[in-house]
Each structure stands twice: as C-alpha cells, then as structure tokens.
Amino acid sequence: MPHFFNRYTQLQDHFFTRVQPEALADPILVHRNQPLEKALNLSLTDSAILKMVSGQNLPEGCDPLAQKYTGHQFGYYNPDLGDGRGLLLGQCEDLGQQAWDLHLKGSGQTPYSRRGDGRAVLRSAIREYLGGEALHALGIPSTRCLAICHNRETVWREQMEPRASYIRTAKTHVRFGHFEWLAQQQDDEGFSQLADYVIETVYPELRHLDENEKFSQLLTTICQKTAELIASWQSVGFCHGVMNTDNMSVAAETFDFGPYAFMDDFKIHYICNHSDTEGRYAYSQQPNIGLWNCQVLAASFGTRISQEQQEAAINEYVETYNRSYLDKMRAKIGLKEDFEEDRQMVADLLILMDQSDLDFQQFFLKLSEFETEQACLDSEWLPDSKNWRQWVQRYFVRRALELEPQQCSERIRQNTPKFVLRNYINQEIIEAAEQGDFTLLNTCFEALRNPFEQHPALPERYYKPPQSPAQKGIALSCSS
C-alpha cells in the first residue's frame, strides 16, 4: 500500500486550518493519470482512487488542511487569501524519495473561501488536467493531476455546469504569497520555519549553508528557476493568464491553471484572459511580470537578507531569463552556436510574425522543411514582402555558420511539437465530456504524452491551425 503523510502539519497552527472535504455524491471517474501514478510509485484500484478524488474516503496518513497565504492580485495586495476551494491532503514519495504534494481541488468551502462555494467544475478540471500534461511533455515544469471525477450536481459559474473534483500534484504548494503573508505579519519565526520547510522539501542542496546565506540562496534559486520557467512559456507560445503572486510557486512549476492558452496566430500583446482588461498578463508582459513578482518576493525576504543580496537575486532573474530565452528561441529556428546577431534576428522574426498573423506553432515546423534560402522563398508560404525576404536571407546565411548546419531542420523538429493543446481542442474535449463522452479526452491525453509525433487516432485537423475565426476567439476568464 502507498504511504501517505503530511509534513505541512509540522508548521505552526496559524499556517493552516484542518478541513474535511465536502465529498461528491455518486461520483464518476472521468480519468486517472496512470503514467503519473507510476512515477509517484502509487498503486491504487479504480475504487480507491475514485473515493480519494471525490473526497469520500482518504487513505490513511492523509491529513487534509487549507493553507493560509496572501498575495498581489492584478497588482493589488489582498490580505484575505488562502486555499478557498482546495485542500492539501498530504504527500507521498516516489522511488527517488522525492515527496510530492497531493492537493484535492473542488473540495468545498474553507475558512478562506471568501463567500465562494469551494467547488470546481468539469470544464476547469479538464483544462488543468490536460494543460499540466501538455507542458510536462514539452519539458516545462508544471503541476500535474492524478485523477478527475464528476457527478450530476451542477455549479453556477457563468452558467450552470457539472461539478467535479481532481487531485493536483506538485513539489510544493508554497506560493510567493506565503512569504508575503509572513512579511506582512512581521513573523520572522514563521518565515524561518517556512523557508526551512521549502529548502527541506524542494531545495535540499541548500540545507548545509548558514542561515543568512541559506535564505539568500533560496531567493536566488527561486528567481533563477522562475526566469527559466517563463522563458520556456514564451518559447512555446504559452500564456498563463493570471500571474498573481499567489499563483506563483516557489518550486517554479506552472501553477494554478486558469484562462491559459497556447497561441494560434502570433500576437506579441495577446491577452488570453478576457477579465484582464488592462493587459497586465498579456504574452508580451509575462517576463516583466515574472520580474515584478520576484521583486515582491525579494522584499518579503527583507528582514532576513541584505538589500545587496536581494538585488543580486533580481539580477539573476534578468540574466537567466535573457540567456535562457535566447537559447530556446535559437533552438526553435534550428541554431545552436552563440552569435551576437542572433538576438536581433529573433526579435525581427517576432515582429514580422506579429505583423503577418502567422500561426506561431506551425511557422517553425514549416521552416524545418527547407534546406536553402531559395527553396524557402520559392515555396511562397511566407508573405511576399521585402522584410520577409531579407529575414530569410539573413537566416540562411546565419544557419550556414553552424558547426553542423545539416542538423538545423532536425533541431527545429525536436523543439517544436506537432500536436498543440489549442483552446478550440480543449473546448471540444470539454463539450464531449459534459455529455458523458470521454473518448476524445482519452485520445488527446495519450497524444499529449508525445506531442512531437503524429498520432493516427487524433483528428487530422488537430495538427493544423484553426480553420475558422470562431476557433481562435474563444473567451476565457478566471473561472476557466
């Protein structure tokens, strides 16, 4: 039998409130993530996992609790945050003895629900379930889901929708907002306790440093890994949608999926969340918001480390992001060597793609088909303009400078998925599931495990850009 425990209960009582889940009546198992179960060294029957994900019967060792934290939401500090519709059940260990949090979402009201019902709907459950798998398969750190269930109850969001619950796994559920809360409370003892908890569970390599250096390195590591994460998002056209500090994980995993989107037509200032009327979390703003969030986190460390140490951590974010993003975008166009002109060539490419409304996902796959400048221009797949012709010329001149130019096309294909979880695909999966048909969900789940390959079971159109404006214009809000 798997062994469950909850290390978070070792923290002081004001860090959490114990809450029992509001179980779903007559639940139906929608999907279980068997590859993840295997990775976590879990072995559960369908009945056992259904009872767990529905909140009906938790395994021995689970100790459900709602965490207290705060955070900045759309730039404004909110002191009243906490787990409002989810419970940290505890942890389990994989074969490498890494502990993983198990978090039940849609589990009912908690002291931090702020007049919300604490429930989840099938639509958002499926979106988070598949979004985590999509990013994981692309090599991007992300929370993942173990299982989903639903029942015949309905929940009001923007309309009546089927109720669901699901279990999310993560290295930790500690957020930037946890440290903001402790700083606001001037709780130095709690800060030390939580920082040590994060180091023990996520960054054990920092354990043996002295206290000041340990906390400084913790901040620096979080900033560095956050920069790498957001560089990865940008390189695959992923938009998070709600990068509030309470949605940022100190483990630098993609966290709290809401109105996320993988871009179709490349638009630099694309906003995937229609609730974001100011464009704070637009695609173009994600790197800057990541920096802003790290600055807020650094300020929360202010009583424990010096101003110079805080600034060093922030500088690490900037340097890591710039280096990581450029490396990833080089790989997207098949390049490996480091040349000074690459930064400008990538910037010019993005401007041209934005002006031309080219599909972000398909552009790179198409580019991989050509070995020469002439073949690329003769194919007439790009707009016939002087700027595009000049960029193609520059690109193939630069490509010839590679030590192994014959590998460029293959490198593009290795860094560009064929199957992308576009919004309209998500919507078709959801609509079928709401009618009780999980076939498409199962098929897409399997395809997402290896998105760089062609999967015969998938509809052929899923490998192409959206065929109608309606498929590109699906509105997503925070309720997503």
C-alpha angles and dihedrals in degrees: 000000000000116000116233129188138156116231092177089076088070088075122086118286095251090065091073149000122230110237132173115225122253098240123224113243117231094357125195120211108237099181142338122208101230096176089055092046089054092048090052092047091241125151113186132155120236088253094051095047092046091053090048098047092044091051092238098120125004122203120256111276096035113122108183118214141162115232124226119223140133133214150164114282114195087342098310124108114241115192095187102070131121139122100321100168105013140064130208101231095185138260143292129196128237122218090275090056093247108147117227126199119235112207123185111213123198091029098140137259125339132180086270099052093106094213092316122131094238092227133123131216130225093245096060092039092057092045092054093042094054096035092058092049092048093054094042091055089051090055094252117137110251145153111255134202126240100198145340131215134176139182141198095276117109130218128201116237113137086328136356110294137175115273119240142168132200142180118242122199126206140154086249141347093216109124135195084256092064090066092043089056093051092047091050089051091046086230103160093166091052090046092055091046094050094043090052090048091053092047093048095048103033111014107030091158087076095055098098098052121103115262100264094044091043094056092043092052091046091057092044092050093049091050092047095049092044089055091051090049095052092044086056091050091052094048093056096039094249118160117195097194102203112047095170114156090248087059093055118095121215086219088061093236121144100266140189102012112213126144094356124158142183104223123249109188107025110250116167093210096040114155114201096182114071089197088065096084094166095049093238091149099037117143092257091052099051096092092048092046089050087055092047091050091050090051089054090049091049090053088054088059089052099111093049105043135033128262088248091055091049091051091048090055092050091049088052089057092053096045094044094048094049093047096042096045094050091048091051094047091048088056090049089062094040100259128133109166121084114245125169095231093057094087093057093042091055091046091051090048092055091049091051093046090051092049092047099045091231119173106257095211097046098043095074095044089052091048090055090063094070130074098179139042092238094052090050094050094042092055090068093212092129125066112273100247138130091240093054093046090051092049093050090050092050091047097054092044088053092044090057089061092065117109088233106025090166088068096057098093092047090049090055091052091048090056101040122070120222092208117052125182096238120185095250090053090051089050093052090050091050095048092051092047092051087058090052096259112125097168095104091045090054093046095049092045090058092045092050090059088071108019094167092070134069114251116204093205093062120088107260091233090066088073092057134069116271111288098214138036089242090063090056096046104059108146116230127188137179088276088067 
